[in-house]
Amino acid sequence: MSGVRRGSCGEVTVVSLLGVVGRDEADDVKQAVSEAVGSTDRRVLVDLRATLHLHYRVAGSLAEAARRRGRIGLVGPSSYVRQILRLAGVLEWEVPEYPDLEEALRDAAA
């Protein structure tokens, strides 16, 4: 199973990427993240704990969001997914990374 889910917890939007997030899901990811960081001051957490692979367009959308808005955090990327994010430039923007969603939500609420 793969896909994009969007939810919220208080003032934090959580975008979960599931399974193999390929080219077909790239527009969904871009829209979900863009809408979340759009014109609000909401914090966005991208939950990567269940992500097996990211298409480069998806990683590029995350890099663009990090560069433009700077209010995103990453939750639980595997070393493989982290490497894709690094190559796409996401990690150049000092994006916080958390081992689990609970810690990420605590930090976002602080």
C-alpha positions, -999 to 999 in steps of 0.1 A, spaced: 0 0 0 12 35 -8 -2 69 -5 -4 102 13 -25 109 43 -30 143 59 -43 149 94 -38 173 123 -30 173 160 -37 207 175 -18 234 156 3 208 138 -4 192 104 9 157 99 15 145 64 21 108 64 38 92 34 31 54 31 50 27 12 65 35 -21 56 72 -28 62 75 -65 57 99 -93 19 93 -93 17 106 -57 41 135 -62 13 161 -69 -7 148 -39 24 153 -16 31 188 -30 -5 199 -26 -8 185 10 25 201 22 19 234 3 -17 237 17 -4 230 52 24 256 52 5 279 29 -7 311 45 -8 299 81 18 296 108 11 259 113 39 235 118 41 206 94 55 172 103 62 148 74 58 113 89 82 90 70 82 60 94 62 39 69 79 52 38 99 27 18 109 49 -12 104 84 -24 104 95 -60 128 124 -67 98 147 -74 84 140 -40 117 147 -23 120 179 -44 86 191 -32 98 186 4 130 205 -3 111 234 -18 87 236 12 117 235 36 135 263 17 104 285 13 87 281 47 111 264 70 84 251 93 85 214 84 100 186 104 107 150 95 96 120 115 114 87 114 130 85 80 150 53 73 186 57 63 176 50 27 149 77 27 172 101 45 198 96 17 171 105 -10 162 136 10 198 146 14 204 142 -24 173 163 -31 185 191 -8 159 188 19 186 185 47 204 216 35 177 237 52 183 225 88 150 206 89 145 190 123 143 153 124 126 132 151 126 95 158 89 93 166 57 113 162 52 118 199 86 136 203 79 157 172 45 168 185 60 177 219 87 198 202 62 215 179 40 224 208 69 240 228 
